[in-house]
Each structure stands twice: as C-alpha cells, then as structure tokens.
C-alpha cells in the first residue's frame, strides 16, 4: 500500500531510535511519518540533575535545578529533531509532560492530546511503547513506568479516536495496525523483522546525536553493531529491527517473503558473504 501514514509515539526523545531505521525506509518510500515524544526527557539520563539532587536538600540550589532542566530539555528537543531529520522526518511533536512522573492518573489530558493528534494525522499504522508489564509479552518490568504508561495512553487514545463525540466536528478515525518495537521484548516474541542494513550508518549518526546521554561516535557505533547486529544475525542479514504486532492479520493466503525463499537456495558461503556485506 502506497502513501501510508505512520504515527510513532514514544515516552522520551531517544525512544524513537529503536525503530528509526524502519521509519527511514518508509519516508524514503514516500510515506508520511509523525514522531511524538510524550515528555521532554528532562530527568532521563540527566547526570547534572542527578548530581544536584544527590545533595542534601539544604545544599541544593533551586535556580540551578531549574536551569539544568530547562537547558537539558532544550538540548533533548534539538537532538530529537536532528535525529528525525536524518531519516527525513519533519513532523516532530514533543508534549509537555514530565518524565519519570508520567502517569495517566497524574496526566489524564495526555490521552486527549494523543487523540487529537490521531484525528489530525489519521495514521494507518501506530508504533508505540509496549503496554505489557508481565507475562510472555513485554519487557517484564513488573511495574509501570514512562514507557508502559505511554503504551497505555496510546491504546486508549486510539480507541477514543474511533468513537464519535457529539461536540467534535472531526470525523472519527480507526488505526489499521499497531506495532511495538522489539527492543521491549524477548527476541523469541518478535512477529517480524525489518532489514535496516541500508540505514545502518544513519542509525549510528542518529545515536551519536544524543550528546546529552553521552553518546560518543564510538559508543554509538558499538551500540548499533551490538543491538542491530544481533537482530540481523538471527534473521539472516547484517542489521535489523524487530517488531511485535498487537493482533494477527487476516490474509487471503500465505505469502513468503523473498528473503525466506532466497535462504533455501543460498549456499553457506554466500550467506556468510552477504551477512558481512562483502
């Protein structure tokens, strides 16, 4: 299907990078992508804030704390927009909620904020954080956090966007499919894997954009080699991103991807050469 609209909803400005290569493939194909961060990430990986808050209360400087948060939030916003730009994504939204404290109980308007975005963007696909806490699906945190709360908010907003409101002049909208990044799941739980080998260097560049999190070029490359390389290794390519789909699709028949058929005819030496990019 050409001309897909994709909505990526994330807890923090860095979280979209877990599926940035896939988003880049879609923007390159002409699909429209919107990236939303529920928070500005002011408290996430903020080492200066952590050092100030580690002091006894009487030794803390509130002006310093406010300045650190303000500067860090601005830096995070700039990093997110720069990283999205690497993949051709211009529609970037940062919502005004506080990280590490983001819950639906404290921020009930967050669902309506997402609903409004859904009704505006009218996406065919939503990629959002895992809403699963325990069991066979999910990152098994065992406790709610910014990521799972973002997943809850996304699912609720999606549902509300499909329900008519008497006072709303906008037509309702139903999202066709919802996916969760494989980074929040065990690899055995992934439903499909996207080959992002051609976007590997962009993934490295995007990762290195987050100077606020200490991501040096060397660290960023190693991180991508390990994470994307691991996904690629077990799926027969160099670099890949895994996904979990919320519900199974109804299809007219079984279709096998070319990559699966290719592997049945490929020699071991050819497979090795392809996986190392030679």
C-alpha positions in Angstrom: 0.0 0.0 0.0 1.5 3.3 -1.1 1.1 6.5 0.9 1.0 5.1 4.3 0.7 7.4 7.3 2.7 6.2 10.4 2.5 7.6 13.9 5.3 6.9 16.3 4.5 7.5 19.9 7.4 7.4 22.5 7.9 8.2 26.1 11.2 10.0 25.7 13.0 11.8 22.8 15.5 9.0 22.3 13.0 6.1 22.3 12.0 6.5 18.6 15.5 5.4 17.6 14.6 1.8 18.4 12.7 1.8 15.1 14.2 4.8 13.3 15.7 2.7 10.5 12.2 1.3 9.7 10.7 4.8 9.7 13.5 5.9 7.4 12.6 3.2 4.9 9.1 4.4 4.9 9.9 8.1 4.5 12.3 7.1 1.6 9.3 5.3 0.0 7.2 8.4 0.3 5.2 7.5 3.4 4.3 10.2 5.9 5.8 9.8 9.4 4.9 11.7 12.6 7.0 11.2 15.7 5.6 12.1 19.1 7.5 12.2 22.4 5.2 12.3 25.4 7.8 14.0 27.6 10.8 16.3 27.0 13.0 13.8 28.9 14.4 16.4 31.3 15.1 13.8 34.0 16.2 10.9 31.8 20.0 10.4 31.7 20.4 13.9 33.2 23.6 13.5 35.0 23.9 17.1 36.1 20.4 17.0 37.7 21.2 13.7 39.4 24.3 15.2 40.9 22.4 18.2 42.2 19.6 16.1 43.6 22.1 13.9 45.4 23.0 16.7 47.6 21.2 17.2 51.0 18.1 19.4 50.5 19.7 22.4 52.3 22.6 22.4 49.9 20.5 22.3 46.7 20.1 25.3 44.5 16.6 25.5 43.0 17.7 28.0 40.4 20.4 25.6 39.3 18.0 22.8 39.2 15.5 24.8 37.1 18.3 25.9 34.7 19.6 22.4 34.3 16.1 21.1 33.5 15.5 23.9 31.0 18.8 23.6 29.2 18.6 19.8 29.1 15.0 19.8 27.8 16.0 22.2 25.1 19.0 20.1 24.2 16.9 16.9 24.1 14.3 18.6 21.8 17.1 19.7 19.4 18.6 16.2 19.4 15.3 14.6 18.6 14.5 16.9 15.7 18.0 16.5 14.4 17.9 12.7 14.7 14.4 12.6 13.0 15.8 14.8 10.2 18.4 12.2 9.4 15.6 9.9 8.4 13.6 12.6 6.5 11.1 13.0 9.3 10.0 16.7 9.7 6.7 16.3 11.7 8.0 16.0 15.3 5.8 16.7 18.4 7.0 17.0 22.0 4.2 17.0 24.5 4.6 19.0 27.8 4.5 16.1 30.3 7.2 15.4 32.9 9.2 12.2 32.6 9.8 9.8 35.5 6.5 11.1 36.8 4.4 10.5 33.7 1.2 8.5 34.6 -2.3 8.6 33.3 -3.6 9.3 36.8 -1.4 12.5 37.0 -1.9 13.4 33.3 -5.4 12.4 32.3 -5.3 15.0 29.5 -2.5 13.1 27.8 -4.9 10.7 26.3 -7.0 13.5 24.7 -3.8 15.2 23.5 -2.9 11.9 21.7 -6.4 11.5 20.4 -6.2 15.0 18.9 -3.0 14.1 17.1 -4.5 10.8 15.8 -7.6 12.7 14.5 -5.3 15.2 12.8 -2.7 12.8 11.3 -5.1 10.0 10.7 -2.4 7.3 10.7 -2.8 3.8 9.1 -0.1 2.5 11.5 0.8 3.3 15.1 4.1 2.2 16.6 4.2 2.8 20.3 5.8 1.6 23.5 4.9 -1.9 24.9 1.9 -1.8 27.2 2.7 -5.2 28.6 4.1 -5.4 32.1 4.4 -9.1 32.8 3.9 -12.5 31.2 5.2 -13.8 27.9 4.9 -10.5 26.0 6.8 -7.4 27.1 9.8 -6.1 28.9 8.6 -7.6 32.1 9.4 -4.6 34.3 6.8 -5.7 36.8 6.0 -2.1 37.5 4.5 0.8 35.5 6.9 3.4 34.1 7.0 6.2 31.5 7.2 3.6 28.7 4.3 1.4 29.7 2.2 4.5 30.6 2.9 5.8 27.1 1.7 2.4 25.7 -1.5 2.6 27.8 -2.1 6.2 26.7 -1.6 5.3 23.1 -4.0 2.4 23.1 -6.7 4.4 25.0 -6.3 7.4 22.6 -6.6 5.1 19.6 -9.8 3.6 21.0 -11.3 7.1 21.8 -10.3 8.4 18.3 -12.6 5.7 16.8 -15.6 6.7 19.0 -17.7 9.7 17.9 -18.1 12.6 20.2 -21.2 14.7 19.9 -19.3 18.0 20.2 -16.5 17.0 17.8 -16.7 18.2 14.2 -13.8 16.0 13.1 -14.6 12.5 11.7 -13.6 9.5 13.7 -10.6 7.5 12.7 -9.6 3.9 13.1 -5.9 2.9 13.1 -5.5 -0.2 11.0 -2.5 -1.8 12.8 -0.5 -1.2 16.0 3.1 -2.4 16.5 5.5 -2.3 19.4 9.4 -2.1 18.9 11.1 -5.4 19.5 13.6 -3.7 21.9 11.0 -4.1 24.7 10.5 -7.8 24.0 12.5 -11.0 24.1 13.6 -11.9 20.5 11.6 -15.1 20.6 8.5 -12.9 20.8 9.1 -10.9 17.7 6.5 -11.2 14.9 8.6 -9.8 12.1 12.0 -8.2 11.5 12.8 -5.3 9.2 16.1 -5.3 7.3 17.7 -1.9 8.0 21.2 -2.7 6.7 21.0 0.2 4.2 20.1 2.6 7.0 22.8 1.4 9.5 25.0 4.5 9.1 22.0 6.7 9.6 21.2 4.8 12.8 24.8 5.3 14.0 24.6 9.0 13.2 21.2 9.4 14.9 22.5 7.7 18.0 25.5 10.0 18.1 23.2 12.9 18.0 22.2 12.3 21.7 25.2 14.0 23.3 23.0 14.6 26.3 23.2 10.9 27.0 27.0 10.7 26.5 26.7 9.0 23.1 30.1 9.5 21.5 30.6 8.3 17.9 32.5 5.3 19.1 29.8 4.3 21.7 27.0 4.9 19.1 28.6 2.6 16.5 29.3 -0.1 19.0 25.8 0.1 20.4 24.3 -0.2 16.9 26.6 -3.0 16.0 25.6 -5.0 19.1 21.8 -4.3 19.0 21.0 -4.1 15.3 23.7 -6.6 14.6 22.3 -9.1 17.0 18.8 -8.8 15.4 20.4 -9.1 12.0 22.5 -12.2 12.9 19.5 -14.2 13.9 17.4 -13.1 10.9 20.0 -13.7 8.2 21.1 -10.1 7.4 23.6 -7.6 8.7 21.4 -5.2 10.7 17.7 -5.4 11.6 14.9 -4.1 13.8 12.3 -6.4 15.3 8.6 -5.7 16.0 5.7 -7.2 17.8 2.2 -6.7 16.3 -0.7 -6.3 18.6 -3.1 -8.5 16.7 -2.7 -11.1 13.8 -3.8 -10.1 10.3 -6.5 -11.7 8.2 -4.8 -12.6 4.9 -6.1 -14.2 1.7 -3.3 -16.7 1.6 0.2 -17.5 2.9 2.9 -15.3 1.4 6.6 -15.9 1.8 9.0 -13.0 1.7 11.7 -13.2 -1.0 14.3 -13.2 1.8 12.9 -16.6 3.1 12.9 -18.2 -0.3 16.4 -16.9 -1.0 17.8 -18.6 2.0 16.6 -22.0 0.8 18.7 -21.7 -2.3 21.7 -19.8 -0.9 25.0 -21.6 -0.2 26.5 -21.2 3.3 29.5 -19.3 1.9 27.1 -16.9 0.0 25.1 -16.4 3.2 28.3 -15.6 5.1 29.4 -13.1 2.5 26.0 -11.4 2.4 25.8 -11.1 6.2 29.2 -9.4 6.4 28.5 -7.2 3.5 31.0 -8.5 1.0 
